[in-house]
Amino acid sequence: MAKKFAFAKGVVTGVAATAATVAGAVYAVKKTIIEPEEEKAAFIEENRKKAARKRIAR
């Protein structure tokens, strides 16, 4: 009986491993590339707001 489902177990294990690998890769790309760019854009926008306030205040 164990041999009967060996192929199915292998396929399920392979699919699970592949899904975990893809999820890990997506998470790594998000942390190393996407979030730093968003933080930089937010920093630049904040500086623009501060500069606009200084221009108006004078």
C-alpha positions as CSV (number, residue, x, y, z in Angstrom):
1,M,0.0,0.0,0.0
2,A,2.9,2.4,0.7
3,K,4.3,1.9,-2.8
4,K,0.9,2.8,-4.3
5,F,1.0,6.4,-3.1
6,A,4.7,7.0,-3.3
7,F,4.5,9.0,-6.6
8,A,1.6,11.1,-5.2
9,K,3.6,11.8,-2.0
10,G,6.6,12.8,-4.1
11,V,4.5,15.2,-6.3
12,V,2.9,16.8,-3.2
13,T,6.3,17.2,-1.5
14,G,7.8,18.7,-4.7
15,V,4.9,21.2,-5.1
16,A,5.2,22.2,-1.4
17,A,8.9,22.7,-1.7
18,T,8.6,24.7,-4.9
19,A,5.9,26.9,-3.4
20,A,8.0,27.5,-0.3
21,T,11.0,28.4,-2.4
22,V,9.0,30.9,-4.5
23,A,7.5,32.5,-1.4
24,G,11.0,32.9,0.1
25,A,12.3,34.4,-3.1
26,V,9.4,36.9,-3.3
27,Y,9.9,37.8,0.3
28,A,13.6,38.4,-0.2
29,V,13.1,40.6,-3.2
30,K,10.5,42.6,-1.4
31,K,12.8,43.2,1.6
32,T,16.0,44.0,-0.4
33,I,14.6,45.9,-3.4
34,I,11.1,47.1,-3.0
35,E,11.0,48.4,0.6
36,P,14.2,50.4,0.4
37,E,12.9,52.2,-2.7
38,E,9.6,53.0,-1.0
39,E,11.4,54.3,2.0
40,K,13.6,56.5,-0.2
41,A,10.6,57.9,-2.0
42,A,8.9,58.6,1.3
43,F,12.0,60.4,2.6
44,I,12.2,62.5,-0.5
45,E,8.5,63.4,-0.3
46,E,9.0,64.4,3.4
47,N,11.9,66.7,2.5
48,R,9.8,68.3,-0.3
49,K,7.1,69.1,2.3
50,K,9.6,70.5,4.7
51,A,11.1,72.7,2.0
52,A,7.7,73.9,0.9
53,R,6.9,74.9,4.5
54,K,10.2,76.9,4.7
55,R,9.4,78.8,1.5
56,I,6.0,79.7,2.7
57,A,7.1,80.7,6.2
58,R,9.6,83.3,5.0
